[in-house]
Amino acid sequence: MEDWIDYYDSTHTIYVSKLHRDVHFRQIAEDIIRYIPAPDAVVLDYSCGEALSAGLVAAACGRLILAEPAPGVRGRLIARFAPNLKIRVRSLEELRHMEPGSLDLVVMNSVAQYMTPDDLDRALLVLRRLLKPHGRLVLGDILQPNVGMVTDVAALLRMARQHGFLKDALVGLVRTALSDYRQLRNTIGLQRYEEAEVLDKLTAAGFVAVRAERNIGHNPSRMTFVAQPAG
């Protein structure tokens, strides 16, 4: 995961335009809000990235913790959300020292593909400890083995056409094909799971889980799972 952390901590070109970036983060925020159980809920966004629309999530809950491994991104989050008293920024290491049973909702979206299976297992155990007995973990944007880049490109183009940045998307796809992202994807790869494999991992970490009807974000070919601590 370290190579991917370094990539996202750099000046990367994963978003084809500012509009693409803004639409992406707003959609993620709106999808997270659907899972918030109550206005006073304590919510953790695990490996949140730039989280540009985190203010929307914070407005819908009692407290929002943004946990981010990339130090540069984490510094920008601290600066961006310093005026918002409902938002706190933490490193992943700091999560290990949080009080057990203190979270109502944890969202880990578009993260598992960058982790080794063992790293994911360890992260799930940490999150299981932090969740309240009736809390929920939402594990989103899981890549499937039989879904490739062509499907991802089609999903991006549909979103681009819907939100008015199709030309930028076409130019951006060419740029991405020549970028460090494509090189990392080819050399390191992205972790993919069958539905049953994800459910087995969640069960082993102490959860009861189901696959959600729709994925978080713009790509319907990926999977989201909703899990609760097993009784």
C-alpha positions in Angstrom: 0.0 0.0 0.0 3.0 2.3 0.6 3.5 2.9 -3.2 -0.1 3.9 -3.6 0.0 6.2 -0.6 3.0 7.9 -2.1 1.1 8.2 -5.4 -1.9 9.8 -3.8 0.3 12.1 -1.8 1.9 13.4 -5.0 0.5 15.8 -7.6 -1.3 13.1 -9.5 -3.7 13.2 -12.4 -6.3 10.6 -11.3 -9.1 13.2 -11.8 -9.5 14.5 -15.3 -10.7 18.0 -14.2 -11.7 20.0 -11.2 -15.3 19.3 -12.0 -14.7 15.6 -12.1 -12.9 15.8 -8.7 -15.7 17.8 -7.2 -18.5 15.6 -8.6 -16.6 12.5 -7.3 -16.3 13.6 -3.8 -19.8 15.1 -3.6 -21.3 11.8 -4.7 -19.2 9.8 -2.2 -20.4 12.2 0.6 -24.0 11.9 -0.4 -23.7 8.1 -0.5 -22.1 8.0 3.0 -24.8 10.2 4.4 -27.4 7.5 3.5 -25.7 5.2 6.0 -25.6 7.7 8.9 -27.9 6.2 11.6 -28.7 9.4 13.6 -27.8 13.1 13.7 -25.5 12.5 16.7 -23.7 9.6 15.2 -19.9 9.4 15.4 -18.6 8.5 11.9 -15.1 7.4 10.7 -14.1 7.8 7.0 -11.1 5.4 6.8 -8.4 6.4 4.2 -10.6 9.3 3.2 -8.4 11.0 0.6 -9.0 14.7 0.0 -12.6 14.3 1.2 -13.6 17.6 -0.4 -17.2 17.3 0.6 -16.6 16.1 4.1 -18.5 19.2 5.4 -21.7 17.7 4.0 -21.1 14.5 6.0 -20.2 16.4 9.1 -23.4 18.3 8.9 -25.4 15.1 8.9 -23.7 13.5 12.0 -22.5 14.4 15.4 -18.8 14.0 14.8 -16.7 13.0 11.7 -13.2 11.5 11.9 -11.2 11.6 8.8 -8.4 9.0 8.9 -5.8 9.4 6.2 -2.4 7.6 5.8 -0.8 10.1 3.3 0.9 12.8 5.4 0.6 15.5 2.7 -3.1 14.8 2.2 -3.6 14.7 6.0 -2.0 18.2 6.3 -4.3 19.6 3.7 -7.3 18.0 5.5 -6.3 19.6 8.8 -5.9 23.0 7.1 -9.1 22.7 5.1 -11.4 21.7 8.0 -9.8 23.5 10.9 -12.8 25.8 11.2 -15.3 22.9 11.4 -15.4 21.8 15.0 -17.3 18.6 14.1 -14.4 17.2 12.0 -11.2 15.7 13.3 -8.3 14.4 11.2 -6.3 11.4 12.3 -3.6 9.0 11.0 -4.4 5.4 10.7 -1.9 4.6 13.5 -3.9 6.9 15.8 -7.0 4.8 15.3 -5.3 2.0 17.2 -5.4 4.1 20.4 -9.0 5.2 20.1 -11.5 4.0 22.7 -13.1 0.7 21.8 -16.8 0.8 21.0 -16.8 4.5 20.2 -18.0 4.6 16.6 -21.5 4.3 15.1 -20.4 4.1 11.5 -17.2 3.3 9.7 -16.8 3.8 5.9 -13.9 2.3 4.0 -14.5 3.2 0.4 -12.3 2.5 -2.6 -9.4 1.4 -0.2 -9.3 -2.4 -0.2 -8.0 -2.6 -3.8 -4.8 -0.9 -2.6 -4.2 -3.2 0.4 -2.8 -6.6 0.6 -5.3 -9.2 1.8 -3.4 -9.4 5.1 -3.4 -5.7 5.6 -7.2 -5.6 5.0 -7.7 -8.4 7.6 -5.7 -6.4 10.2 -7.6 -3.2 9.4 -11.0 -5.0 9.7 -10.0 -6.2 13.2 -9.1 -2.6 14.3 -12.4 -1.3 13.0 -14.4 -4.2 14.6 -12.9 -3.1 18.0 -13.8 0.5 17.4 -17.4 0.0 16.4 -20.3 0.0 18.9 -22.2 -3.3 19.2 -24.9 -2.0 16.8 -22.5 0.1 14.7 -22.0 -0.5 11.0 -19.1 -0.9 8.7 -19.6 0.0 5.1 -16.9 -1.5 2.8 -17.3 0.1 -0.6 -16.0 0.1 -4.2 -14.6 -3.5 -4.1 -13.2 -4.6 -7.4 -14.4 -7.9 -8.9 -12.0 -10.3 -10.7 -14.1 -10.5 -13.8 -14.5 -6.7 -14.2 -11.6 -4.9 -16.0 -10.5 -1.5 -17.0 -12.9 -1.2 -19.9 -15.8 -1.3 -17.5 -14.2 1.3 -15.3 -13.7 3.6 -18.4 -17.3 3.2 -19.4 -18.5 4.1 -15.9 -16.3 7.2 -16.0 -17.6 8.3 -19.4 -21.2 7.9 -18.2 -20.5 10.1 -15.3 -18.7 12.6 -17.4 -21.5 12.8 -19.9 -24.1 13.2 -17.1 -22.2 16.0 -15.4 -20.8 17.8 -18.4 -17.1 17.0 -18.6 -17.0 14.4 -21.3 -14.3 16.2 -23.4 -12.1 16.5 -20.3 -12.6 12.8 -19.6 -11.5 11.7 -23.0 -8.4 13.8 -22.8 -7.8 12.6 -19.2 -8.0 9.0 -20.2 -5.1 9.5 -22.6 -3.1 11.3 -20.0 -3.8 8.5 -17.4 -2.7 5.9 -19.9 0.8 7.5 -19.8 0.8 8.3 -16.1 2.4 6.8 -13.0 -1.1 5.5 -12.1 -1.2 3.2 -15.1 2.4 2.1 -14.4 1.6 1.3 -10.8 -1.6 -0.5 -11.8 0.4 -2.6 -14.2 3.3 -3.4 -11.9 1.7 -3.6 -8.4 -1.9 -4.3 -9.5 -5.1 -3.8 -7.7 -6.6 -6.4 -5.3 -9.8 -8.0 -6.5 -12.3 -10.2 -4.6 -15.2 -12.4 -5.3 -18.3 -11.6 -3.3 -17.9 -14.7 -1.2 -14.3 -13.8 -0.4 -15.2 -10.5 1.0 -18.0 -12.0 3.1 -15.5 -14.6 4.4 -13.1 -11.9 5.4 -15.7 -9.9 7.2 -17.0 -13.1 9.0 -13.4 -13.9 10.1 -13.0 -10.4 11.5 -16.1 -10.8 13.7 -18.8 -9.2 11.5 -22.2 -10.3 10.0 -22.3 -8.8 6.5 -24.4 -8.6 3.4 -23.7 -7.1 0.0 -25.5 -3.8 -0.6 -27.9 -3.4 -3.5 -25.8 -0.6 -5.0 -22.2 0.4 -4.8 -20.9 3.7 -3.3 -19.8 6.1 -6.0 -20.3 6.1 -9.8 -19.3 2.6 -10.7 -22.1 0.1 -10.4 -19.9 -2.9 -11.4 -18.0 -2.7 -8.1 -19.4 -4.0 -4.8 -20.3 -2.5 -1.4 -20.8 -4.5 1.8 -22.6 -3.5 5.0 -21.5 -5.3 8.1 -22.3 -5.2 11.8 -20.3 -6.7 14.7 -21.4 -10.3 15.4 -23.3 -10.8 18.6 
